[in-house]
């Protein structure tokens, strides 16, 4: 702001006077708008809290209205011989698994070579590597080393076997073959094949293999010299003490539909597969927490009181007070008339706080889990006289109600738009009033300047006249 010269001529029409007049106008015209803007911003901040609470509540309700909630399974294993997981909606049951032996991979080894760089053949040719009846042709050359052969086997037959060179001792290298799969590679899981015949073997098709890097063809290090290190055997176990069951793998997913079982060691284990009650209780407790948080915030924000310090910022707002009353009322009526939430462990005290008795709920779940699921999610509810009543479900009812407020472009979105529009309108009004005051006091400043110049001119003329009068008196 530049230095004002107003008042130079009159000492009355000063910039300070204009500033005081403007301040009075701003107090009368702009300050009330600023207070209204601050109030709307407070409303917007409080609305954001309410909106977040309501979003959390509708999400918690949605978790309880889905029938899939009751399909989840938990497993308990007593013993260390098995691990198990159960898919949703799989059988609920108790059973035992007695593991007799684990499935193992066949491991065979060649006879000894003096070095991993030993030549394995005297001339070009091929060999047939058999792995459980699956044949692979491996070409070899007169220059192929033991390392080259290992790489060729892994490239050609890697889907069925892994070849590795092991240094057993000084000048003692052996080629080990480890089957990729566990179990008896030649077994069909229906016989008692427990012999020690090699399931991994090599046949020299051209007779050019050599012994220990020697120059003589017909070597047997990789053929007749192969020895069994570990048999590949099937896992055997019993279910509930019944007939022995065989599987080629320790990972079993075809014994009972939906169960994934891993055999860990020999021995007996007791398994319980049951409804995942802890997950259900956790989601109910989450709903109770979100309900209390949302209703408490609504109660605080809409509270009516003659005391402005106690009165809620949304006191009298019909959208929010109506939502609060509707949700509270639905807690009494949800469920299609066949039962109430209070019969399933829920309760609301005189202050409106929701509580949950997990023992009462668990008792209901144990008595008739299907009816509990139906009451929550909808379906045919079986009455005490064995008749059925089709209901939407208590939490489906709640979800429909709350979603009417929280859904896209519904109650709360519209209320938020109303607050935003009010705030925008006030901000535009402030700009308009400010511009009018700017214009008013811009004109006033020019008028004051003109009046001040006129007064200064008159003052100068008066001063000159007075000087002339004084001079005339001195002449006399």
C-alpha positions as CSV (number, residue, x, y, z in Angstrom):
1,X,0.0,0.0,0.0
2,X,1.5,3.4,-1.0
3,X,1.9,6.3,1.3
4,X,-1.4,8.3,1.5
5,X,-1.3,12.1,1.3
6,X,-5.0,12.4,2.3
7,X,-5.5,15.0,5.0
8,X,-2.7,17.2,3.9
9,X,-5.0,20.0,3.1
10,X,-7.7,19.5,5.7
11,X,-6.2,17.3,8.4
12,X,-9.8,15.8,8.5
13,X,-10.4,13.8,5.4
14,X,-7.5,11.3,6.1
15,X,-6.7,7.7,5.1
16,X,-7.1,6.8,8.7
17,X,-10.7,7.9,8.6
18,X,-11.4,5.8,5.5
19,X,-9.8,2.8,7.1
20,X,-12.0,3.2,10.2
21,X,-15.1,3.5,8.1
22,X,-14.2,0.4,6.0
23,X,-13.4,-1.5,9.2
24,X,-16.9,-0.7,10.5
25,X,-18.5,-1.8,7.2
26,X,-16.5,-5.1,7.2
27,X,-17.5,-5.8,10.7
28,X,-21.1,-5.3,9.8
29,X,-21.1,-7.0,6.4
30,X,-18.1,-9.4,6.0
31,X,-17.6,-10.7,9.5
32,X,-21.0,-12.4,9.6
33,X,-20.2,-14.1,6.3
34,X,-16.8,-15.3,7.7
35,X,-18.6,-16.7,10.7
36,X,-21.0,-18.6,8.4
37,X,-18.1,-19.9,6.3
38,X,-16.3,-21.1,9.4
39,X,-19.5,-22.8,10.5
40,X,-20.0,-24.6,7.2
41,X,-16.3,-25.7,7.2
42,X,-16.9,-27.1,10.7
43,X,-19.9,-28.9,9.3
44,X,-18.0,-30.3,6.4
45,X,-15.2,-31.6,8.8
46,X,-17.8,-33.2,11.0
47,X,-19.7,-34.6,8.1
48,X,-16.4,-36.3,6.8
49,X,-16.1,-38.0,10.2
50,X,-19.8,-39.2,10.1
51,X,-19.4,-40.3,6.5
52,X,-16.3,-42.4,7.2
53,X,-18.1,-44.0,10.2
54,X,-21.1,-44.8,8.0
55,X,-18.9,-46.3,5.3
56,X,-17.2,-48.5,7.9
57,X,-20.6,-49.6,9.2
58,X,-22.0,-50.5,5.8
59,X,-18.8,-52.5,5.1
60,X,-19.2,-54.4,8.4
61,X,-22.8,-55.1,7.6
62,X,-21.9,-56.4,4.2
63,X,-19.5,-58.9,5.7
64,X,-22.3,-60.3,7.8
65,X,-25.0,-60.5,5.1
66,X,-23.1,-62.9,2.8
67,X,-23.8,-66.6,3.2
68,X,-20.2,-67.3,2.5
69,X,-19.3,-66.2,6.0
70,X,-20.7,-69.5,7.3
71,X,-18.9,-71.5,4.7
72,X,-15.4,-70.9,6.1
73,X,-13.7,-73.7,7.8
74,X,-11.0,-74.0,10.6
75,X,-8.9,-77.0,11.3
76,X,-7.4,-78.4,14.5
77,X,-4.8,-81.1,14.5
78,X,-3.8,-83.1,17.6
79,X,-0.5,-84.8,16.7
80,X,2.4,-84.0,14.4
81,X,2.1,-86.5,11.6
82,X,-0.1,-84.3,9.3
83,X,-1.0,-80.8,8.4
84,X,-4.4,-79.9,6.8
85,X,-6.4,-77.0,5.4
86,X,-10.1,-77.1,4.4
87,X,-11.8,-75.2,1.6
88,X,-14.9,-73.2,2.3
89,X,-18.1,-75.3,2.5
90,X,-16.2,-78.5,2.8
91,X,-17.4,-81.3,5.2
92,X,-17.4,-80.6,8.9
93,X,-16.2,-83.7,10.7
94,X,-13.7,-85.3,13.1
95,X,-11.4,-88.1,12.0
96,X,-8.0,-89.7,12.5
97,X,-5.1,-90.3,10.1
98,X,-2.5,-92.9,11.0
99,X,0.6,-92.5,8.8
100,X,2.4,-95.7,8.3
101,X,5.2,-94.4,6.1
102,X,5.9,-91.3,4.0
103,X,6.3,-91.3,0.2
104,X,9.9,-91.0,-0.9
105,X,11.8,-90.2,-4.1
106,X,13.9,-92.9,-5.8
107,X,17.6,-92.1,-5.8
108,X,20.1,-94.1,-7.8
109,X,23.8,-93.7,-8.3
110,X,26.3,-94.8,-11.0
111,X,29.5,-96.7,-10.4
112,X,32.6,-94.6,-9.7
113,X,34.4,-92.3,-12.1
114,X,37.8,-90.9,-11.4
115,X,36.9,-87.3,-12.3
116,X,33.9,-85.2,-13.4
117,X,35.9,-84.6,-16.6
118,X,36.2,-88.3,-17.5
119,X,35.1,-89.3,-21.0
120,X,32.1,-91.5,-20.8
121,X,32.2,-93.0,-24.2
122,X,34.7,-94.4,-26.8
123,X,32.6,-93.4,-29.8
124,X,29.3,-91.6,-30.7
125,X,26.1,-93.2,-29.8
126,X,23.0,-93.0,-27.6
127,X,21.5,-94.3,-24.4
128,X,17.9,-94.7,-23.2
129,X,17.2,-93.3,-19.7
130,X,14.1,-94.9,-18.2
131,X,12.3,-93.2,-15.3
132,X,9.3,-95.1,-14.1
133,X,8.6,-96.4,-17.6
134,X,9.1,-93.1,-19.3
135,X,12.0,-93.3,-21.8
136,X,14.3,-90.5,-22.8
137,X,17.0,-90.8,-25.5
138,X,20.3,-89.2,-24.6
139,X,22.9,-88.8,-27.4
140,X,26.5,-89.0,-26.5
141,X,29.8,-88.5,-28.3
142,X,33.4,-89.7,-27.8
143,X,34.3,-86.3,-26.4
144,X,31.5,-86.1,-23.8
145,X,32.6,-85.8,-20.2
146,X,30.6,-86.9,-17.1
147,X,29.7,-83.2,-16.6
148,X,28.5,-83.0,-20.2
149,X,26.4,-86.1,-19.7
150,X,24.8,-84.6,-16.5
151,X,23.9,-81.5,-18.4
152,X,22.4,-83.4,-21.3
153,X,20.3,-85.6,-18.9
154,X,18.9,-82.5,-17.2
155,X,18.2,-80.8,-20.5
156,X,16.4,-83.8,-22.0
157,X,14.8,-85.6,-19.0
158,X,14.6,-82.7,-16.4
159,X,10.9,-83.1,-16.2
160,X,11.3,-86.5,-14.6
161,X,14.7,-86.7,-13.0
162,X,17.6,-84.5,-11.7
163,X,21.2,-85.6,-12.4
164,X,24.0,-84.4,-10.1
165,X,27.7,-85.2,-9.8
166,X,28.8,-86.0,-6.2
167,X,32.4,-86.3,-5.1
168,X,32.3,-89.3,-2.8
169,X,36.0,-89.3,-2.1
170,X,39.4,-88.7,-3.7
171,X,39.2,-89.8,-7.4
172,X,35.7,-91.0,-6.7
173,X,32.9,-89.3,-8.5
174,X,29.4,-90.6,-9.0
175,X,26.4,-89.5,-11.0
176,X,23.3,-89.4,-8.9
177,X,19.7,-89.6,-10.3
178,X,16.9,-88.2,-8.2
179,X,13.3,-88.7,-9.3
180,X,11.3,-85.5,-9.5
181,X,8.2,-87.2,-8.1
182,X,7.8,-89.2,-4.8
183,X,6.4,-92.7,-4.7
184,X,6.9,-96.0,-6.6
185,X,7.3,-94.7,-10.1
186,X,6.0,-98.0,-11.5
187,X,3.0,-98.3,-9.1
188,X,-0.6,-97.6,-9.9
189,X,-1.5,-97.1,-6.2
190,X,-3.6,-100.2,-6.3
191,X,-1.1,-103.0,-5.9
192,X,1.5,-104.0,-3.3
193,X,4.6,-103.3,-5.4
194,X,7.3,-102.9,-2.7
195,X,10.2,-104.5,-4.5
196,X,13.6,-102.8,-4.8
197,X,13.8,-103.0,-8.7
198,X,15.3,-99.9,-10.2
199,X,12.7,-97.4,-11.5
200,X,15.6,-95.3,-12.9
201,X,17.9,-97.2,-15.3
202,X,20.1,-96.7,-18.4
203,X,20.5,-98.9,-21.5
204,X,23.4,-98.3,-23.8
205,X,21.9,-98.5,-27.3
206,X,25.3,-98.6,-29.2
207,X,27.7,-100.3,-26.8
208,X,30.1,-97.4,-26.8
209,X,30.0,-96.3,-23.2
210,X,33.3,-96.8,-21.3
211,X,34.3,-97.5,-17.7
212,X,36.0,-94.8,-15.6
213,X,37.1,-92.7,-18.7
214,X,38.7,-95.8,-20.2
215,X,39.3,-96.5,-23.8
216,X,37.4,-99.8,-23.9
217,X,33.8,-99.8,-25.1
218,X,31.0,-101.7,-23.3
219,X,31.4,-100.0,-19.9
220,X,28.8,-100.6,-17.3
221,X,29.3,-97.7,-14.9
222,X,26.1,-96.2,-16.2
223,X,24.2,-99.4,-16.9
224,X,24.8,-102.5,-14.8
225,X,26.8,-100.4,-12.3
226,X,23.7,-98.4,-11.3
227,X,22.7,-99.0,-7.6
228,X,19.7,-98.0,-5.5
229,X,20.4,-95.4,-2.8
230,X,16.8,-94.8,-1.8
231,X,13.7,-96.6,-2.9
232,X,10.8,-94.6,-4.2
233,X,7.8,-95.8,-2.2
234,X,4.3,-94.6,-1.8
235,X,2.9,-93.1,1.3
236,X,0.6,-95.4,3.3
237,X,-1.9,-94.4,5.9
238,X,-5.3,-95.3,7.3
239,X,-8.5,-93.1,7.7
240,X,-10.3,-93.7,10.9
241,X,-8.5,-97.0,11.4
242,X,-9.8,-98.5,8.2
243,X,-8.1,-100.1,5.2
244,X,-4.6,-99.0,4.3
245,X,-4.6,-96.2,1.7
246,X,-1.7,-95.5,-0.7
247,X,-0.7,-92.3,-2.4
248,X,2.4,-91.5,-4.4
249,X,2.8,-88.1,-2.8
250,X,2.8,-86.8,0.7
251,X,0.6,-83.9,-0.5
252,X,-2.9,-85.3,-0.8
253,X,-5.9,-83.4,-2.1
254,X,-8.1,-86.3,-3.3
255,X,-8.9,-88.1,-0.1
256,X,-11.8,-85.9,0.9
257,X,-13.2,-83.1,-1.3
258,X,-12.0,-79.7,-0.3
259,X,-9.3,-81.0,2.1
260,X,-5.6,-80.4,1.4
261,X,-3.5,-82.8,3.5
262,X,0.2,-83.0,3.9
263,X,1.8,-86.0,5.5
264,X,4.7,-84.9,7.7
265,X,5.9,-88.0,9.7
266,X,4.7,-91.4,10.7
267,X,2.2,-91.6,13.6
268,X,-1.5,-90.9,14.3
269,X,-3.1,-87.5,14.3
270,X,-6.7,-86.5,15.3
271,X,-8.2,-83.8,13.0
272,X,-11.2,-81.6,13.6
273,X,-12.7,-79.7,10.6
274,X,-15.3,-77.3,11.8
275,X,-17.1,-74.1,11.0
276,X,-14.7,-71.1,11.4
277,X,-16.6,-69.6,14.4
278,X,-13.8,-67.3,15.4
279,X,-13.9,-65.6,12.0
280,X,-17.7,-65.2,12.3
281,X,-17.3,-63.8,15.9
282,X,-14.6,-61.4,14.7
283,X,-16.8,-60.0,12.0
284,X,-19.7,-59.6,14.4
285,X,-17.5,-57.8,16.9
286,X,-16.3,-55.5,14.1
287,X,-19.9,-54.7,13.3
288,X,-20.7,-53.9,16.9
289,X,-17.7,-51.6,17.1
290,X,-18.5,-49.8,13.9
291,X,-22.2,-49.5,14.9
292,X,-21.3,-47.9,18.2
293,X,-18.8,-45.6,16.7
294,X,-21.3,-44.4,14.0
295,X,-24.2,-44.0,16.3
296,X,-22.2,-42.3,19.0
297,X,-20.9,-39.7,16.4
298,X,-24.4,-39.1,15.1
299,X,-25.7,-38.7,18.6
300,X,-23.1,-36.1,19.4
301,X,-23.4,-34.2,16.1
302,X,-27.2,-34.0,16.2
303,X,-27.7,-33.4,19.9
304,X,-30.3,-30.7,20.8
305,X,-29.6,-28.4,23.7
306,X,-30.2,-24.8,24.8
307,X,-26.6,-24.7,25.7
308,X,-24.6,-23.8,22.6
309,X,-21.5,-25.6,24.1
310,X,-23.5,-28.9,24.2
311,X,-25.6,-28.5,21.1
312,X,-24.5,-30.6,18.1
313,X,-23.4,-28.8,14.9
314,X,-26.1,-30.7,13.0
315,X,-28.8,-30.3,15.6
316,X,-32.1,-30.2,13.8
317,X,-30.7,-31.5,10.5
318,X,-33.4,-33.9,9.3
319,X,-31.2,-36.0,7.0
320,X,-28.9,-37.1,9.8
321,X,-31.4,-37.3,12.6
322,X,-33.7,-39.3,10.3
323,X,-30.8,-41.7,9.5
324,X,-30.0,-42.2,13.1
325,X,-33.6,-43.0,14.0
326,X,-34.0,-45.4,11.1
327,X,-30.9,-47.4,11.9
328,X,-31.8,-47.6,15.6
329,X,-35.4,-48.7,14.7
330,X,-34.1,-51.3,12.2
331,X,-32.2,-53.0,15.0
332,X,-35.5,-53.8,16.6
333,X,-37.3,-55.0,13.4
334,X,-34.6,-56.6,11.2
335,X,-35.1,-60.3,10.4
336,X,-38.5,-60.6,8.6
337,X,-40.5,-61.2,11.8
338,X,-39.2,-64.7,12.4
339,X,-36.9,-63.6,15.2
340,X,-35.0,-60.5,16.4
341,X,-31.3,-59.7,16.7
342,X,-31.7,-59.8,20.5
343,X,-32.3,-63.6,20.3
344,X,-28.8,-64.0,18.8
345,X,-26.8,-62.3,21.5
346,X,-27.2,-58.7,20.6
347,X,-28.5,-56.1,23.0
348,X,-28.8,-52.3,23.2
349,X,-28.6,-50.5,26.5
350,X,-30.5,-47.3,27.6
351,X,-27.7,-45.1,26.2
352,X,-28.0,-46.8,22.8
353,X,-24.8,-48.8,23.0
354,X,-24.8,-52.1,21.2
355,X,-23.4,-55.2,23.0
356,X,-22.9,-58.8,21.9
357,X,-22.9,-62.0,23.9
358,X,-20.8,-64.5,22.0
359,X,-21.8,-67.4,24.2
360,X,-25.5,-66.8,23.5
361,X,-24.7,-66.6,19.8
362,X,-22.5,-69.7,19.8
363,X,-25.3,-71.6,21.5
364,X,-27.7,-70.6,18.7
365,X,-25.1,-71.6,16.2
366,X,-24.6,-75.0,17.7
367,X,-28.4,-75.6,17.9
368,X,-29.2,-74.7,14.3
369,X,-26.4,-73.2,12.2
370,X,-28.5,-73.2,9.1
371,X,-31.2,-71.0,10.7
372,X,-28.5,-68.6,12.0
373,X,-27.1,-68.3,8.5
374,X,-30.6,-67.8,7.1
375,X,-31.5,-65.2,9.7
376,X,-28.3,-63.2,9.0
377,X,-28.3,-63.6,5.2
378,X,-31.7,-64.6,4.0
379,X,-33.4,-67.8,2.7
380,X,-36.0,-70.2,4.1
381,X,-36.1,-69.9,7.9
382,X,-37.3,-73.0,9.7
383,X,-39.9,-72.1,12.4
384,X,-40.4,-74.0,15.6
385,X,-43.4,-75.9,14.0
386,X,-41.1,-77.0,11.1
387,X,-42.8,-74.6,8.7
388,X,-40.6,-72.2,6.7
389,X,-40.7,-68.5,6.1
390,X,-38.8,-66.8,3.3
391,X,-36.8,-63.8,4.6
392,X,-34.3,-61.4,3.2
393,X,-32.1,-61.7,6.3
394,X,-31.5,-59.3,9.2
395,X,-28.2,-58.0,7.9
396,X,-29.5,-57.8,4.3
397,X,-32.3,-55.6,5.7
398,X,-29.8,-53.4,7.6
399,X,-27.5,-53.2,4.5
400,X,-30.4,-52.0,2.3
401,X,-31.3,-49.3,4.8
402,X,-27.8,-48.0,5.4
403,X,-26.9,-48.2,1.7
404,X,-29.8,-45.9,1.0
405,X,-27.7,-43.3,2.8
406,X,-24.2,-44.3,2.0
407,X,-24.6,-45.5,-1.6
408,X,-23.4,-43.5,-4.6
409,X,-25.3,-40.3,-5.0
410,X,-27.7,-41.2,-2.2
411,X,-28.6,-39.5,1.1
412,X,-25.2,-38.7,2.4
413,X,-23.7,-37.7,-1.0
414,X,-26.6,-35.3,-1.5
415,X,-26.2,-33.9,2.0
416,X,-22.5,-33.4,1.4
417,X,-23.3,-31.6,-1.9
418,X,-25.7,-29.3,0.1
419,X,-22.9,-28.3,2.5
420,X,-20.5,-27.8,-0.3
421,X,-23.0,-25.6,-2.2
422,X,-23.7,-23.6,1.0
423,X,-20.0,-23.0,1.4
424,X,-19.5,-22.0,-2.2
425,X,-22.4,-19.6,-2.0
426,X,-21.0,-18.0,1.1
427,X,-17.6,-17.6,-0.4
428,X,-19.0,-16.1,-3.6
429,X,-21.1,-13.7,-1.4
430,X,-18.0,-12.6,0.5
431,X,-16.2,-11.9,-2.8
432,X,-19.2,-9.9,-4.0
433,X,-19.4,-7.8,-0.8
434,X,-15.6,-7.3,-0.7
435,X,-15.7,-6.1,-4.3
436,X,-18.5,-3.6,-3.5
437,X,-16.6,-2.3,-0.5
438,X,-13.4,-2.0,-2.7
439,X,-15.4,0.1,-5.2
440,X,-17.1,2.2,-2.5
441,X,-13.9,3.1,-0.7
442,X,-12.1,3.6,-4.0
443,X,-14.6,6.3,-4.9
444,X,-14.5,7.7,-1.4
445,X,-10.7,7.9,-1.5
446,X,-10.9,9.9,-4.7
447,X,-13.6,12.2,-3.3
448,X,-11.6,12.8,-0.2
449,X,-8.6,13.7,-2.3
450,X,-10.6,16.2,-4.3
451,X,-12.2,17.7,-1.2
452,X,-8.9,17.8,0.5
453,X,-7.3,19.7,-2.5
454,X,-10.1,22.2,-2.5
455,X,-9.8,22.8,1.2
456,X,-6.0,23.2,0.8
457,X,-6.6,25.7,-1.9
458,X,-9.1,27.7,0.2
459,X,-6.7,27.6,3.1
460,X,-3.9,28.9,0.9
461,X,-6.1,31.8,-0.4
462,X,-7.1,32.6,3.2
463,X,-3.5,32.6,4.3
464,X,-2.5,35.1,1.5
465,X,-5.5,37.4,2.3
466,X,-4.4,37.4,5.9
467,X,-0.9,38.2,5.0
468,X,-2.1,41.2,2.9
469,X,-4.2,42.4,5.9
470,X,-1.3,42.1,8.2
471,X,1.0,44.0,5.8
472,X,-1.5,46.8,5.4
473,X,-1.7,47.2,9.2
474,X,2.1,47.4,9.5
475,X,2.1,50.2,6.8
476,X,-0.3,52.3,8.9
